[in-house]
C-alpha cells in the first residue's frame, strides 16, 4: 500500500507544472521582440507613432494598462497595414471597447483567428495579447519572405565554446543547495565540477534530487564510472576566475510555495509584529486625542456656565419680550382673521352692486330706446289694415247671406203661388211684418 501511494504521489508531481512555467511569457515576449526587430519596428513604427522602443518584457508584465493597450492597438494597426489590411489609427484616449471591436474586426478581415475573449485584449498584456502580436509578426515575416537560416558554428582553431553559451551545455552534475528557515529553499547554485590533477583531489560527485522539501542523494553506482583518470589541461587559476565570472548567471531562484504553512506562519508573525508596533503608536495617538477632547469639553462646559451666569438678566428680558411678541402675533392672527371675513363680505357686496348697476343700465337703455314705440305703431297700422280686411270679408259674407235669403224667399213664393195663390200674399205680409 505504501509503495502504491508513493507511486501515485510521483505521478501527481509529474503532472503538475514545473517552476519554469512562470517564465514562458517572458520567453514568448523575447521571441516577439526579436521578430519586431527583424521587421525594423524601431525605425518604421516608433517614430511614426511617437512611442519609445519596448523592453523585452513589455507585454509580459502588467504595468499601465491604458498605455500598454494603446501600444498593443497601435502595433496591431502597423502590422495590419504591412499585411495590406489597414486599420483606422487609434488614439490614446479612445474608448477601449470601441478600440477592441475595431481591432477584432480588422483581425477577422486579415484572417487572424479570434477565438479568445475580447476582454483579454483590454489588459494590454498577457498570453492572448502576445499570441495576437506573434501571429501578426509571423504573417509579416512570411509576406516579406524572411527565412531563418541554419546556425553556423566556427570550429576553426579548436577553441573552447563561448562562456555565454555554456548555460545550455553544462550538465547538472552538482547542485549546491542553501536551505533557509523552515526548510525553504533560498537558492540553488549549479557548478560544473572537474577532477583537477593539479589539486590532487578527486571528489565523488552525486546527483542531488529535490523531492518536495527533502534532499536525497543518489548512489554513486548510478553515476558513470571513469576507468581512467581525468587530467585537465586548463590552468587552475584561470578556471577559477572563469567559474567566478559565470557563477552569477547559473543561480536559480526557486519561489516559495504560497500554500506552505511555514510561509503563512512567517507572514502571520510579520503582520503580528507590525500590528503590535502600530498598536502602541495608535494607542498613544488615541490617548492624546482623548485628553485633548476631554479638555475641550471641559472648557466648553465652563464657558457655557460663565455665559449663562453673565447673561441671566438679558435672558429673562428676552423671555418677556418673546412672550409679548407671541401675544402680539396671536392678536394679529385674530385681527387678520376678522379682516379676511370682512374682505370676503366686501367682495360679495361689490359683486351684488355690479349686478345692480348692470340691470339699471339695461333698464335705462330700454327707456331711452324708441324701438318698442315704433314696433307698437307698426302693429297698430297692421291691425287697422287687418280690421279693414275683416270688414270687407264681413260685408261679402253679409251680401252672400242676403242673396241666399232672397233666393230662398223667391223660391218659396213660387212654390206657394203654385199650391195656394192667396196664401202667398198673407205669408208675404207676415214676413214683411216680421
C-alpha positions in Angstrom: 0.0 0.0 0.0 2.8 2.4 0.9 4.5 1.7 -2.4 1.3 2.3 -4.3 0.8 5.6 -2.5 4.3 6.7 -3.3 3.9 5.9 -7.0 0.6 7.8 -7.1 2.3 10.8 -5.4 5.1 10.7 -8.0 2.6 10.6 -10.9 0.7 13.6 -9.4 4.0 15.6 -9.1 4.9 14.7 -12.6 1.5 16.1 -13.9 1.9 19.4 -12.0 3.6 22.2 -14.0 7.2 22.8 -13.2 8.6 26.1 -11.9 9.6 27.1 -15.5 6.0 27.7 -16.5 6.1 31.1 -14.9 8.9 32.1 -17.3 7.2 31.1 -20.5 5.5 34.5 -21.1 9.0 36.2 -20.8 10.4 33.8 -23.4 7.4 34.5 -25.8 7.9 38.2 -25.3 11.6 37.9 -26.1 10.8 36.0 -29.3 8.2 38.6 -30.2 10.7 41.4 -29.7 13.2 39.6 -31.9 10.6 39.4 -34.7 9.7 43.0 -34.3 13.4 44.0 -34.6 13.6 41.9 -37.8 10.6 43.9 -39.1 12.6 47.1 -38.2 9.9 48.5 -35.9 12.4 50.8 -34.1 12.8 52.9 -37.3 9.4 52.4 -39.0 6.9 52.1 -36.1 8.3 54.1 -33.2 8.9 57.4 -34.9 5.6 57.3 -36.7 3.6 56.7 -33.6 5.8 58.7 -31.2 6.3 55.6 -29.0 9.7 54.6 -27.5 11.1 51.1 -28.2 9.6 48.4 -26.0 11.5 46.5 -23.4 12.0 42.8 -23.8 9.2 42.0 -21.3 6.9 44.9 -22.1 3.8 42.7 -22.9 4.6 40.0 -20.3 4.4 42.1 -17.1 1.4 44.2 -16.1 2.1 48.0 -15.9 -0.1 50.9 -17.0 -2.9 49.0 -18.7 -4.2 52.0 -20.7 -0.7 52.7 -22.1 0.0 49.0 -22.8 -3.3 48.7 -24.6 -2.6 51.8 -26.7 0.8 50.3 -27.6 -0.8 47.0 -28.5 -3.5 48.5 -30.7 -1.0 50.8 -32.5 1.3 47.8 -33.1 -1.6 45.8 -34.5 -2.6 48.6 -36.8 1.0 49.0 -38.0 1.4 45.3 -38.8 -2.0 45.1 -40.4 -1.0 47.9 -42.7 2.1 45.8 -43.7 -0.3 42.9 -44.5 -2.4 45.1 -46.7 -5.4 45.3 -44.4 -5.0 48.8 -42.9 -6.9 49.7 -39.8 -8.0 53.2 -38.7 -5.4 54.6 -36.4 -6.3 54.6 -32.8 -5.8 57.4 -30.3 -4.5 57.0 -26.8 -7.7 58.3 -25.2 -10.2 56.5 -27.4 -12.9 54.3 -25.9 -11.3 50.9 -25.1 -14.5 48.9 -26.0 -14.7 50.6 -29.4 -11.0 50.1 -30.0 -11.3 46.4 -29.1 -14.2 46.0 -31.5 -12.2 47.7 -34.2 -9.1 45.5 -33.6 -11.1 42.3 -33.7 -12.9 43.3 -36.9 -9.6 44.1 -38.6 -8.1 40.8 -37.4 -11.0 38.9 -38.9 -10.6 40.8 -42.1 -6.9 39.8 -42.1 -7.7 36.1 -41.4 -6.2 36.0 -37.9 -8.0 33.7 -35.5 -10.1 35.5 -32.9 -11.2 32.6 -30.7 -10.5 34.3 -27.4 -12.4 36.6 -25.0 -12.2 40.2 -26.3 -11.8 41.5 -22.7 -8.3 39.9 -22.6 -7.1 42.5 -25.1 -8.1 45.5 -23.0 -5.5 44.4 -20.4 -2.7 45.3 -22.9 -0.5 42.4 -21.6 -0.8 38.6 -21.2 -0.7 35.5 -23.3 -3.6 36.5 -25.6 -2.0 39.8 -26.5 1.3 38.2 -27.2 -0.4 35.5 -29.2 -2.1 38.0 -31.5 1.1 40.0 -31.9 3.1 36.9 -32.6 0.7 35.7 -35.3 0.7 39.1 -37.0 4.5 39.2 -36.9 4.8 35.7 -38.3 2.4 36.8 -41.2 4.5 39.9 -41.8 7.7 37.9 -41.9 6.1 35.4 -44.4 4.9 38.3 -46.5 8.4 39.8 -46.5 9.8 36.3 -47.5 12.0 36.2 -44.5 13.7 32.9 -43.9 15.5 31.6 -40.9 19.0 30.2 -41.9 20.7 27.3 -40.1 23.2 28.4 -37.4 26.8 28.4 -38.4 29.4 27.2 -35.9 33.0 28.4 -36.0 35.2 25.3 -35.5 38.5 26.8 -36.6 41.4 26.7 -34.1 39.7 24.1 -32.0 38.9 26.8 -29.4 36.6 26.3 -26.4 32.9 27.4 -26.7 31.9 30.8 -25.6 31.2 31.1 -21.9 27.9 32.9 -22.6 26.6 29.8 -24.4 27.6 27.4 -21.8 24.3 27.7 -19.9 22.7 25.2 -22.2 25.7 22.8 -22.4 26.7 22.5 -18.8 25.4 19.3 -17.2 23.9 19.5 -13.8 26.4 17.2 -12.1 26.5 19.0 -8.7 23.9 21.3 -7.0 24.7 23.5 -4.1 21.5 24.0 -2.1 21.0 26.6 0.6 18.2 25.9 3.0 16.7 28.8 4.8 14.4 28.9 7.8 11.6 26.4 8.0 13.1 24.2 5.3 12.5 26.6 2.4 15.0 26.8 -0.5 16.7 30.1 -0.8 18.6 29.5 -4.0 20.4 26.7 -5.9 23.7 27.2 -7.5 24.8 24.9 -10.2 28.6 24.4 -10.9 30.5 22.2 -13.3 33.0 20.1 -11.4 36.0 18.5 -12.9 38.7 16.4 -11.3 41.7 18.7 -11.3 45.0 16.9 -11.3 46.9 20.0 -10.0 44.8 20.0 -6.8 45.5 16.3 -6.1 41.8 15.7 -5.1 39.2 13.6 -6.8 35.7 14.4 -5.5 33.0 11.8 -5.8 30.1 13.7 -7.3 26.5 12.6 -6.8 23.3 14.0 -8.3 21.1 15.9 -5.9 17.3 15.1 -6.2 14.7 17.5 -4.9 11.6 15.7 -3.7 9.3 18.1 -2.0 11.4 19.8 0.7 13.8 16.8 1.2 17.3 16.3 -0.2 18.1 12.7 -1.3 21.5 11.7 -2.6 21.7 9.1 -5.3 24.1 6.2 -5.0 27.5 6.6 -6.5 26.8 3.4 -8.5 24.2 5.3 -10.6 26.9 7.8 -11.7 29.1 6.9 -14.7 32.4 5.5 -13.6 35.6 6.6 -15.3 38.2 3.9 -15.5 40.9 6.3 -16.5 42.0 9.4 -14.5 40.8 12.7 -16.0 43.6 15.1 -16.5 42.7 18.8 -17.1 44.9 20.8 -19.4 43.4 24.1 -18.3 45.1 26.4 -15.8 43.5 26.1 -12.4 43.8 29.9 -11.7 42.1 30.8 -15.0 39.5 28.2 -14.5 38.6 29.5 -11.0 38.4 33.1 -12.4 36.1 31.9 -15.2 33.9 30.0 -12.7 33.6 33.1 -10.6 32.6 35.1 -13.6 29.9 32.6 -14.8 28.6 31.7 -11.3 26.0 34.6 -11.0 24.3 33.5 -14.2 24.0 29.9 -13.0 21.9 30.7 -10.0 18.3 29.6 -9.9 15.8 31.1 -7.5 13.0 28.8 -6.5 9.9 30.7 -5.4 8.4 29.7 -2.1 5.2 27.8 -2.2 2.3 30.1 -1.3 0.4 27.1 0.2 3.2 26.1 2.6 2.2 26.5 6.2 5.6 27.9 7.0 5.1 30.8 4.7 1.7 31.5 6.3 3.3 31.3 9.7 6.1 33.7 8.8 3.5 36.1 7.4 1.4 35.8 10.5 4.4 36.6 12.7 5.4 39.5 10.5 1.9 41.0 10.5 1.5 40.4 14.2 4.7 42.3 14.9 3.6 45.1 12.6 0.2 45.2 14.3 1.8 45.3 17.8 4.1 48.2 16.7 1.3 50.1 15.1 -1.0 49.4 18.1 1.4 51.1 20.5 1.7 54.2 18.4 -2.0 54.2 17.8 -2.8 53.9 21.5 -0.5 56.9 22.2 -2.2 59.0 19.5 -5.7 58.0 20.7 -4.8 58.7 24.3 -3.6 62.2 23.4 -6.7 62.7 21.3 -8.9 61.6 24.2 -7.1 64.0 26.5 -7.5 66.9 24.1 -11.2 66.2 23.5 -11.8 65.9 27.3 -10.1 69.2 27.9 -12.0 70.9 25.1 -15.3 69.6 26.5 -14.5 70.9 30.0 -13.6 74.3 28.5 -16.9 74.4 26.6 -18.8 73.5 29.8 -17.1 76.2 31.8 -17.6 78.7 29.1 -21.3 77.8 28.9 -21.8 78.2 32.7 -20.0 81.6 32.5 -22.2 82.8 29.6 -25.3 81.6 31.4 -24.3 83.5 34.6 -23.4 86.7 32.8 -26.5 86.8 30.5 -29.2 85.8 33.1 -30.8 89.2 33.1 -30.7 89.5 29.4 -32.2 86.0 29.0 -35.2 87.0 31.3 -35.8 90.1 29.3 -35.6 88.1 26.1 -38.2 85.6 27.5 -40.5 88.5 28.4 -40.1 90.1 25.0 -40.7 86.7 23.4 -43.9 86.3 25.3 -45.1 89.8 24.4 -44.2 89.1 20.8 -46.2 85.8 20.9 -49.3 87.7 22.3 -48.9 90.3 19.6 -48.7 87.6 17.0 -51.9 86.0 18.4 -53.8 89.3 18.3 -52.5 89.9 14.8 -53.7 86.5 13.7 -57.2 87.0 15.2 -57.4 90.5 13.6 -56.2 89.1 10.4 -59.0 86.6 10.5 -61.6 89.4 11.0 -60.1 91.4 8.2 -60.3 88.3 6.0 -64.1 87.8 6.7 -64.8 91.5 6.1 -62.8 91.4 2.9 -65.0 88.5 1.7 -68.2 90.4 2.6 -66.9 93.4 0.8 -66.2 91.4 -2.3 -69.7 89.9 -2.2 -71.3 93.3 -1.8 -69.2 94.6 -4.7 -70.4 91.8 -6.9 -74.0 92.5 -6.0 -73.5 96.2 -6.7 -72.0 95.5 -10.0 -75.0 93.3 -10.9 -77.5 96.0 -9.9 -75.6 98.6 -11.9 -75.8 96.3 -14.9 -79.5 95.9 -14.5 -80.1 99.7 -14.2 -78.0 100.3 -17.3 -80.1 97.8 -19.2 -83.4 99.4 -17.9 -82.2 103.0 -18.8 -81.3 101.8 -22.2 -84.7 100.3 -22.6 -86.4 103.6 -21.6 -84.4 105.7 -24.0 -84.9 103.2 -26.8 -87.7 104.2 -29.3 -87.7 100.9 -31.0 -90.7 99.4 -29.0 -92.8 102.5 -29.8 -92.1 102.1 -33.5 -93.0 98.5 -33.2 -96.2 99.4 -31.5 -97.1 101.9 -34.2 -96.4 99.4 -36.9 -98.5 96.9 -35.0 -101.5 99.4 -34.9 -101.2 100.2 -38.5 -101.1 96.5 -39.4 -104.1 95.9 -37.1 -106.1 98.6 -38.9 -105.3 97.0 -42.2 -106.4 93.7 -40.8 -109.6 95.3 -39.5 -110.4 96.7 -43.0 -109.8 93.3 -44.5 -112.1 91.8 -41.9 -114.9 94.4 -42.6 -114.6 93.7 -46.3 -114.9 90.0 -45.7 -117.9 90.6 -43.3 -119.6 92.7 -46.0 -119.0 90.0 -48.6 -120.4 87.4 -46.2 -123.5 89.6 -45.4 -124.1 90.1 -49.1 -123.8 86.3 -49.7 -126.3 85.6 -46.9 -128.7 88.3 -48.2 -128.6 86.9 -51.7 -129.1 83.4 -50.3 -132.1 84.6 -48.3 -133.6 86.4 -51.3 -133.2 83.4 -53.5 -134.7 81.2 -50.9 -137.7 83.6 -50.5 -138.3 83.8 -54.2 -138.2 80.1 -54.4 -140.7 79.8 -51.6 -143.1 82.3 -53.2 -143.1 80.4 -56.3 -143.9 77.2 -54.5 -146.7 78.8 -52.6 -148.2 80.5 -55.6 -148.4 77.3 -57.3 -150.2 75.5 -54.5 -152.2 78.3 -52.9 -152.3 81.6 -54.8 -153.9 83.6 -51.8 -151.6 82.2 -49.2 -148.6 83.9 -50.7 -149.9 87.4 -50.1 -150.8 86.6 -46.4 -147.4 85.0 -45.9 -145.7 87.8 -47.6 -147.5 90.3 -45.3 -146.5 88.3 -42.2 -142.9 88.1 -43.4 -142.7 91.8 -44.0 -144.2 92.4 -40.6 -141.6 90.3 -39.1 
